[in-house]
Amino acid sequence: MATSGLPFDDIRELLDNLPGPDMAAVQAVRERNSVLTKPPGALGRLEEIAEWLAAWTGRPPAVTRPLVAVFAGNHGVTKQGVSPFPAEVTAQMVENFAAGGAAINQICIANDLGLKVFDLALEFPTGDITEEAALDERSCAATMAFGMEAIAGGTDLLCIGEMGIGNTTIAAAIYYGLYGGQAEDWVGPGTGAQGEGLRRKIDAVEKAVHLHRQHLGDPLELLRRLGGREIAAMSGAILAARMERIPVIIDGFVATSAAAVLHAANPAALDHCIVGHVSAEPGHMKAIERLQKTPLLAMGMRLGEGTGAALAAGIVKSAALCHSGMATFEQAGVSDGK
């Protein structure tokens, strides 16, 4: 149901017309898998990942142009004292990414991944969600469209990440708005909030969801009221990847909230996605379970930046190479036990 006119209409139409998996490609993977030099099922989830890659690319499993896309945004809610870090840190960290000095830079180097960082009007924070909507509908739709352009230039595996002081508060509000329960179920320390700071964060989430409670039945309306530019852009990138048949690895607590909005709009919207890791944020596993996903890694991380997704990309690349590079029993001259 559209709530205020045209801006979201194109997004809604895409969500209603999602391409499905290529089951012929999946069957080809299964047939080759059955004659590789290993016992049936011995590679466990790596075999599932190979099928997943084939399903969404329509070709034998391969990762040749992986990309980590990190979206950075600032949030008006930071004036409520929800983070021990000032909003200026977002821009400073974007500069750190550009200089190659962040964790995500090192993980991308280690796993041979491309990296793009998108500065989303950092000098103009979104509205404080405890007092007003984060974005108007036109701005939210335009930011989603910007995120959709992240895949321009071509990639065959997209890892979604973010940077934004205050955005774990935003993500918690999205989860609370989507799934209910208590604000405490979704609010965690983020960049280190504790004691009175954590209480302010919980209060902000409660106040925001209460303020916008009459408008949260529409996932896109919820996104523009409770979200932020990096959340909207990540949602757009995930959706564009689906339309272009590009597999996606979702990062942590914040990135998963962007995916959750799409899932609420269409439960099939994340079929081309896997969750790279479960964050140390206490609400993340609950959100992952709502999406009916199983994370690849559990490393106790809560950094953001796409770091968990980038680590998981190494596993995905390994799955593709195991499938394509392993010899068959016949090629290796190994008895297949039949």
Phi, psi and omega in degrees: 000117175291143184252336184211028172114214196279328191308321182272356188300317181295323178296316180297321180294320177298316181295335178274352186224055183278136175291150180261181181286158176268097185287336175295320177295321177297316181297322178297321177297316181297321180292317177293320182301328184288345182242009177284159186282075178194158172294152179304129177076006187293336179268005172054235186291338176301326179290322176296320181295321177299318177296318180299316178300315180295320182301323187257349174255341180071026182213170174303146185303127178199145173232106184246337181223064180288146182223133168259121178249118181249123181252133183242131179216158177246156192228132178296336183294346180298338179291351176274004177073036185274350182226143175286351179256143176285159182298336180299338182296331179302308180296322179297321179289326175299319176297323178296320175301314182297328180276353179084017188259005183262167178301319183298327178298318183290320180292322176296319178297314183298326184253008178056057182245143170286156180221129171234137179240131185243117177273115185256078175050055185298334180285353180235085179301153174293169177298149176291113187294347176280350184234335184199175176291146178297318184218155167277168187297319181297316180294321179295314179297320179295323179290323174299318179296322176299316178298327179295334180282353182298334182270001177300138183101344172094132172204157176239008170203119184250124174254127186258128177217177186206167171213132178178110177302130181094355189279348170287332172295316178298314180297318179299320178295321178298313180297316180297319178294324181281318194247348178074210188085221176241152178304323180299337179294334189245345185267128176233189186287338181058239180277010175127016178297135176207166178058233182295326178297319178293323178296320177297322180295315177298316180299320180296317179296316178299314183296318182295313182293324177295318181299320186258013191302331183283354188237013190264002178286339178260115184302323180288325175293320176300317180301313185285334179278318187254349188271208180202175185295319180292329178292313180298318181295320177296319176301316179297319180295319179297317180294317179297321178299321178297315182294331180264005178060052178245122176296148185233137169251121180271140180278229193265216189303314184284313180299324180294331178294325176295320177292323182298326177298314179295318180298322178293327179284325179205111184301342178272359189292343182249017181297336180269009185245149164237157177264123187292320181202162172261125181288161172287348174300127189298336181274353189292316182296324177298320179293317179301319179296324176298328180274357180059045178244163174235118183294150179285322187232153171225093188249005182070023184269152173207043185269331190078212179066003186082011188296316180293321177295320180293320175298317180296331179299328176298323177292318180297317177298321178296320179299317180296317182289324176300318182291315186278330188263339179295146175280153170279165176305318181294316181296321184274351184068032180255135178295134181271004176078005181267000000 
